[in-house]
Amino acid sequence: MRCTGFIAVSVGILLTSSALAASPAAQYDACLAQAQNDPAGALLLASGWAKTGGGAAAQHCEALALVGLHRYGEAAAELDVLAHSGFAANGSMRPALFDQAGNAWLLAARPDSAIASFSAALAIDPFDADLLADRARALAYKKDWAKADSDLTAALLVNPDRADLYVLRGSARHAMGHKADARADFDRALQLQPRNPDALVERGASKFESGDVAGARADWQAVIASYPNSDAAQAARQHLADTAPQ
């Protein structure tokens, strides 16, 4: 059985702009909003704006539009440049830009570049649980499970009641063969969020490996019943198909 707890990063994460809206200009706000709904139009808008003095704000909008157009490598490179620029003078903006860059690098299948961006963000804000979790995802992409485990343990010291972090750490521990510790993490996640779909998928896999076939299938069926259109439900259906009686 394959661990599925490390879910691919969502483009929506990268297009969340409220924390970065440092400029009061209505044009900047409008461009960022358009990047979420009409990235092609936003790219044209940002390019034209850049030619008339839009500067770094236009570049930021352009980068987010490139994410929406699945041009992830270009977007990530622009976001890294912005994070190093004077545009990121605000203390909270620089790590947020590095985080956006890291997520774009992950979408571009460039985990080493993602780790560099996330590490730059963590050098500024070392106790941000989300940044630690994001770097853990990049490490997991490289199957560096021990370092992913370490980052997630640090994140849980900051936010000990985050079910999603327990699921991710359990997945890393499962991949390392630490099955009892992994099962404990999945159980803890479900104590915090009894219907957490990713935790149910992973606990089902743990149950199946321990010989509890009925329990495993019950967990997967619960995911499908509660979250039929989710990625977790898709994984649960695959597990059910793989373990169906012959």
Helices and strands as residue ranges (DSSP letters): H 11-14, G 18-20, H 26-37, H 39-51, H 55-68, H 72-83, G 86-88, H 93-107, H 111-124, H 129-141, H 145-158, H 163-175, H 179-192, H 197-209, H 213-226, H 231-242
